[in-house]
C-alpha cells in the first residue's frame, strides 16, 4: 500500500494556504493575505528542505524577502 509521506501533507497544506492567500488578495483583504503568504512560503521552504531541493528553497527565500520588503514599505 502506498504511504503518504509528511512532505506530501506539507506541500498540499502549503498549496491550499497559498491559494487562499491569492483569494484574499483578490478580495483586498490585507494584511490577512500577507500573513497566509508568509505561512505558505515557510511551508514550501520546508518542503524544499525535506526534498533537498535548492531551487525551491531559493525561490521561497526570494519570495519571503520581496513580500517582507513590500509589507514593511506599505
N, CA, C and O atoms as a GROMACS GRO file, in nm:
protein
  296
    1UNK      N    1   0.084  -0.119   0.000
    1UNK     CA    2   0.000   0.000   0.000
    1UNK      C    3   0.088   0.125   0.000
    1UNK      O    4   0.193   0.129   0.064
    2UNK      N    5   0.044   0.225  -0.072
    2UNK     CA    6   0.120   0.349  -0.085
    2UNK      C    7   0.102   0.436   0.038
    2UNK      O    8  -0.010   0.476   0.071
    3UNK      N    9   0.211   0.466   0.107
    3UNK     CA   10   0.206   0.552   0.225
    3UNK      C   11   0.221   0.698   0.183
    3UNK      O   12   0.303   0.732   0.098
    4UNK      N   13   0.142   0.782   0.246
    4UNK     CA   14   0.156   0.925   0.222
    4UNK      C   15   0.261   0.977   0.318
    4UNK      O   16   0.253   0.954   0.439
    5UNK      N   17   0.358   1.047   0.265
    5UNK     CA   18   0.470   1.097   0.344
    5UNK      C   19   0.435   1.235   0.402
    5UNK      O   20   0.346   1.303   0.352
    6UNK      N   21   0.506   1.274   0.507
    6UNK     CA   22   0.488   1.404   0.570
    6UNK      C   23   0.502   1.516   0.468
    6UNK      O   24   0.426   1.612   0.469
    7UNK      N   25   0.600   1.504   0.380
    7UNK     CA   26   0.624   1.609   0.281
    7UNK      C   27   0.501   1.628   0.191
    7UNK      O   28   0.474   1.739   0.147
    8UNK      N   29   0.428   1.520   0.163
    8UNK     CA   30   0.308   1.532   0.081
    8UNK      C   31   0.200   1.613   0.152
    8UNK      O   32   0.134   1.696   0.090
    9UNK      N   33   0.183   1.590   0.282
    9UNK     CA   34   0.089   1.670   0.359
    9UNK      C   35   0.130   1.817   0.360
    9UNK      O   36   0.047   1.905   0.338
   10UNK      N   37   0.257   1.841   0.386
   10UNK     CA   38   0.306   1.979   0.398
   10UNK      C   39   0.287   2.053   0.266
   10UNK      O   40   0.242   2.168   0.266
   11UNK      N   41   0.320   1.990   0.154
   11UNK     CA   42   0.309   2.062   0.027
   11UNK      C   43   0.164   2.091  -0.008
   11UNK      O   44   0.136   2.194  -0.068
   12UNK      N   45   0.070   2.000   0.028
   12UNK     CA   46  -0.070   2.028  -0.002
   12UNK      C   47  -0.129   2.133   0.091
   12UNK      O   48  -0.210   2.216   0.048
   13UNK      N   49  -0.090   2.131   0.216
   13UNK     CA   50  -0.136   2.236   0.309
   13UNK      C   51  -0.081   2.370   0.264
   13UNK      O   52  -0.154   2.469   0.262
   14UNK      N   53   0.047   2.374   0.226
   14UNK     CA   54   0.108   2.498   0.178
   14UNK      C   55   0.038   2.548   0.053
   14UNK      O   56   0.016   2.668   0.038
   15UNK      N   57   0.005   2.459  -0.037
   15UNK     CA   58  -0.063   2.497  -0.161
   15UNK      C   59  -0.201   2.556  -0.132
   15UNK      O   60  -0.238   2.658  -0.190
   16UNK      N   61  -0.275   2.492  -0.043
   16UNK     CA   62  -0.408   2.543  -0.009
   16UNK      C   63  -0.399   2.679   0.058
   16UNK      O   64  -0.477   2.769   0.028
   17UNK      N   65  -0.302   2.694   0.148
   17UNK     CA   66  -0.282   2.824   0.215
   17UNK      C   67  -0.248   2.931   0.113
   17UNK      O   68  -0.302   3.042   0.120
   18UNK      N   69  -0.160   2.901   0.018
   18UNK     CA   70  -0.124   2.999  -0.085
   18UNK      C   71  -0.246   3.037  -0.169
   18UNK      O   72  -0.266   3.154  -0.201
   19UNK      N   73  -0.328   2.939  -0.206
   19UNK     CA   74  -0.447   2.967  -0.286
   19UNK      C   75  -0.546   3.055  -0.210
   19UNK      O   76  -0.607   3.145  -0.268
   20UNK      N   77  -0.562   3.029  -0.081
   20UNK     CA   78  -0.648   3.115  -0.001
   20UNK      C   79  -0.590   3.256   0.005
   20UNK      O   80  -0.664   3.355  -0.001
   21UNK      N   81  -0.458   3.266   0.017
   21UNK     CA   82  -0.391   3.397   0.014
   21UNK      C   83  -0.419   3.472  -0.114
   21UNK      O   84  -0.442   3.593  -0.112
   22UNK      N   85  -0.416   3.402  -0.228
   22UNK     CA   86  -0.448   3.466  -0.356
   22UNK      C   87  -0.592   3.515  -0.357
   22UNK      O   88  -0.622   3.624  -0.405
   23UNK      N   89  -0.682   3.433  -0.304
   23UNK     CA   90  -0.822   3.472  -0.297
   23UNK      C   91  -0.842   3.596  -0.210
   23UNK      O   92  -0.917   3.687  -0.246
   24UNK      N   93  -0.774   3.600  -0.096
   24UNK     CA   94  -0.783   3.717  -0.008
   24UNK      C   95  -0.723   3.841  -0.075
   24UNK      O   96  -0.771   3.952  -0.053
   25UNK      N   97  -0.620   3.822  -0.156
   25UNK     CA   98  -0.564   3.934  -0.230
   25UNK      C   99  -0.668   3.988  -0.328
   25UNK      O  100  -0.685   4.109  -0.341
   26UNK      N  101  -0.736   3.898  -0.397
   26UNK     CA  102  -0.841   3.939  -0.490
   26UNK      C  103  -0.954   4.012  -0.421
   26UNK      O  104  -1.019   4.098  -0.482
   27UNK      N  105  -0.979   3.980  -0.294
   27UNK     CA  106  -1.084   4.045  -0.217
   27UNK      C  107  -1.030   4.167  -0.141
   27UNK      O  108  -1.103   4.229  -0.064
   28UNK      N  109  -0.904   4.200  -0.163
   28UNK     CA  110  -0.837   4.314  -0.100
   28UNK      C  111  -0.842   4.304   0.053
   28UNK      O  112  -0.867   4.402   0.123
   29UNK      N  113  -0.817   4.184   0.103
   29UNK     CA  114  -0.820   4.161   0.248
   29UNK      C  115  -0.679   4.159   0.304
   29UNK      O  116  -0.625   4.055   0.343
   30UNK      N  117  -0.621   4.278   0.307
   30UNK     CA  118  -0.486   4.296   0.361
   30UNK      C  119  -0.500   4.329   0.509
   30UNK      O  120  -0.592   4.403   0.543
   31UNK      N  121  -0.420   4.281   0.595
   31UNK     CA  122  -0.294   4.208   0.581
   31UNK      C  123  -0.310   4.056   0.589
   31UNK      O  124  -0.211   3.984   0.587
   32UNK      N  125  -0.435   4.007   0.599
   32UNK     CA  126  -0.455   3.863   0.616
   32UNK      C  127  -0.394   3.783   0.501
   32UNK      O  128  -0.338   3.676   0.522
   33UNK      N  129  -0.405   3.837   0.380
   33UNK     CA  130  -0.345   3.769   0.266
   33UNK      C  131  -0.194   3.755   0.283
   33UNK      O  132  -0.136   3.652   0.252
   34UNK      N  133  -0.132   3.860   0.333
   34UNK     CA  134   0.014   3.860   0.351
   34UNK      C  135   0.054   3.757   0.457
   34UNK      O  136   0.153   3.686   0.440
   35UNK      N  137  -0.024   3.749   0.564
   35UNK     CA  138   0.007   3.651   0.668
   35UNK      C  139   0.001   3.508   0.613
   35UNK      O  140   0.086   3.425   0.643
   36UNK      N  141  -0.101   3.482   0.531
   36UNK     CA  142  -0.110   3.348   0.471
   36UNK      C  143   0.004   3.323   0.374
   36UNK      O  144   0.056   3.212   0.367
   37UNK      N  145   0.042   3.426   0.298
   37UNK     CA  146   0.155   3.408   0.207
   37UNK      C  147   0.283   3.378   0.285
   37UNK      O  148   0.361   3.291   0.243
   38UNK      N  149   0.306   3.447   0.396
   38UNK     CA  150   0.424   3.416   0.477
   38UNK      C  151   0.422   3.271   0.525
   38UNK      O  152   0.524   3.202   0.521
   39UNK      N  153   0.307   3.225   0.571
   39UNK     CA  154   0.295   3.086   0.616
   39UNK      C  155   0.317   2.988   0.502
   39UNK      O  156   0.389   2.890   0.518
   40UNK      N  157   0.257   3.015   0.388
   40UNK     CA  158   0.275   2.929   0.271
   40UNK      C  159   0.420   2.925   0.224
   40UNK      O  160   0.471   2.819   0.187
   41UNK      N  161   0.484   3.040   0.225
   41UNK     CA  162   0.626   3.047   0.186
   41UNK      C  163   0.710   2.963   0.281
   41UNK      O  164   0.797   2.888   0.238
   42UNK      N  165   0.685   2.977   0.411
   42UNK     CA  166   0.760   2.900   0.510
   42UNK      C  167   0.741   2.750   0.487
   42UNK      O  168   0.837   2.673   0.489
   43UNK      N  169   0.616   2.708   0.464
   43UNK     CA  170   0.589   2.566   0.444
   43UNK      C  171   0.653   2.514   0.315
   43UNK      O  172   0.707   2.403   0.313
   44UNK      N  173   0.647   2.593   0.208
   44UNK     CA  174   0.711   2.548   0.084
   44UNK      C  175   0.863   2.545   0.098
   44UNK      O  176   0.929   2.460   0.038
   45UNK      N  177   0.918   2.637   0.177
   45UNK     CA  178   1.062   2.631   0.205
   45UNK      C  179   1.094   2.500   0.278
   45UNK      O  180   1.194   2.435   0.248
   46UNK      N  181   1.008   2.462   0.373
   46UNK     CA  182   1.027   2.337   0.446
   46UNK      C  183   1.022   2.217   0.351
   46UNK      O  184   1.098   2.122   0.367
   47UNK      N  185   0.934   2.221   0.253
   47UNK     CA  186   0.928   2.115   0.152
   47UNK      C  187   1.061   2.109   0.077
   47UNK      O  188   1.115   2.000   0.053
   48UNK      N  189   1.114   2.224   0.039
   48UNK     CA  190   1.244   2.228  -0.028
   48UNK      C  191   1.354   2.166   0.056
   48UNK      O  192   1.440   2.095   0.004
   49UNK      N  193   1.351   2.192   0.187
   49UNK     CA  194   1.449   2.133   0.277
   49UNK      C  195   1.432   1.981   0.282
   49UNK      O  196   1.530   1.907   0.274
   50UNK      N  197   1.307   1.936   0.295
   50UNK     CA  198   1.281   1.790   0.302
   50UNK      C  199   1.325   1.719   0.175
   50UNK      O  200   1.375   1.606   0.180
   51UNK      N  201   1.306   1.785   0.061
   51UNK     CA  202   1.345   1.726  -0.067
   51UNK      C  203   1.491   1.754  -0.102
   51UNK      O  204   1.543   1.700  -0.200
   52UNK      N  205   1.557   1.838  -0.022
   52UNK     CA  206   1.692   1.884  -0.052
   52UNK      C  207   1.697   1.950  -0.191
   52UNK      O  208   1.791   1.930  -0.268
   53UNK      N  209   1.594   2.029  -0.218
   53UNK     CA  210   1.578   2.097  -0.348
   53UNK      C  211   1.612   2.245  -0.331
   53UNK      O  212   1.531   2.324  -0.283
   54UNK      N  213   1.734   2.280  -0.371
   54UNK     CA  214   1.782   2.417  -0.352
   54UNK      C  215   1.702   2.519  -0.432
   54UNK      O  216   1.686   2.632  -0.388
   55UNK      N  217   1.652   2.481  -0.549
   55UNK     CA  218   1.573   2.575  -0.630
   55UNK      C  219   1.446   2.616  -0.557
   55UNK      O  220   1.410   2.734  -0.557
   56UNK      N  221   1.378   2.522  -0.495
   56UNK     CA  222   1.257   2.555  -0.419
   56UNK      C  223   1.292   2.643  -0.300
   56UNK      O  224   1.220   2.738  -0.270
   57UNK      N  225   1.402   2.613  -0.233
   57UNK     CA  226   1.442   2.695  -0.119
   57UNK      C  227   1.476   2.837  -0.162
   57UNK      O  228   1.433   2.933  -0.098
   58UNK      N  229   1.553   2.851  -0.269
   58UNK     CA  230   1.595   2.984  -0.315
   58UNK      C  231   1.475   3.068  -0.359
   58UNK      O  232   1.466   3.185  -0.323
   59UNK      N  233   1.384   3.010  -0.435
   59UNK     CA  234   1.270   3.088  -0.483
   59UNK      C  235   1.183   3.134  -0.366
   59UNK      O  236   1.125   3.242  -0.372
   60UNK      N  237   1.174   3.054  -0.261
   60UNK     CA  238   1.090   3.094  -0.148
   60UNK      C  239   1.162   3.191  -0.054
   60UNK      O  240   1.096   3.270   0.013
   61UNK      N  241   1.293   3.186  -0.048
   61UNK     CA  242   1.366   3.291   0.024
   61UNK      C  243   1.348   3.424  -0.050
   61UNK      O  244   1.326   3.528   0.013
   62UNK      N  245   1.357   3.420  -0.182
   62UNK     CA  246   1.334   3.541  -0.262
   62UNK      C  247   1.193   3.593  -0.245
   62UNK      O  248   1.173   3.714  -0.233
   63UNK      N  249   1.095   3.504  -0.244
   63UNK     CA  250   0.956   3.545  -0.224
   63UNK      C  251   0.937   3.607  -0.085
   63UNK      O  252   0.867   3.707  -0.070
   64UNK      N  253   1.000   3.547   0.016
   64UNK     CA  254   0.990   3.599   0.152
   64UNK      C  255   1.048   3.740   0.160
   64UNK      O  256   0.986   3.830   0.217
   65UNK      N  257   1.167   3.759   0.104
   65UNK     CA  258   1.231   3.891   0.108
   65UNK      C  259   1.146   3.994   0.035
   65UNK      O  260   1.125   4.104   0.085
   66UNK      N  261   1.096   3.959  -0.083
   66UNK     CA  262   1.013   4.051  -0.161
   66UNK      C  263   0.886   4.088  -0.085
   66UNK      O  264   0.848   4.205  -0.079
   67UNK      N  265   0.821   3.989  -0.029
   67UNK     CA  266   0.697   4.014   0.045
   67UNK      C  267   0.724   4.096   0.170
   67UNK      O  268   0.647   4.187   0.202
   68UNK      N  269   0.831   4.065   0.241
   68UNK     CA  270   0.865   4.139   0.363
   68UNK      C  271   0.895   4.285   0.332
   68UNK      O  272   0.846   4.375   0.401
   69UNK      N  273   0.974   4.309   0.230
   69UNK     CA  274   1.007   4.448   0.193
   69UNK      C  275   0.880   4.523   0.154
   69UNK      O  276   0.860   4.637   0.196
   70UNK      N  277   0.796   4.460   0.074
   70UNK     CA  278   0.672   4.525   0.035
   70UNK      C  279   0.581   4.551   0.153
   70UNK      O  280   0.519   4.657   0.161
   71UNK      N  281   0.573   4.456   0.244
   71UNK     CA  282   0.488   4.472   0.363
   71UNK      C  283   0.539   4.584   0.452
   71UNK      O  284   0.460   4.663   0.505
   72UNK      N  285   0.670   4.591   0.470
   72UNK     CA  286   0.728   4.695   0.556
   72UNK      C  287   0.717   4.834   0.494
   72UNK      O  288   0.714   4.933   0.566
   73UNK      N  289   0.713   4.842   0.362
   73UNK     CA  290   0.702   4.972   0.295
   73UNK      C  291   0.559   5.015   0.270
   73UNK      O  292   0.536   5.125   0.220
   74UNK      N  293   0.462   4.932   0.305
   74UNK     CA  294   0.321   4.965   0.280
   74UNK      C  295   0.267   5.060   0.386
   74UNK      O  296   0.151   5.099   0.380
   0.00000   0.00000   0.00000
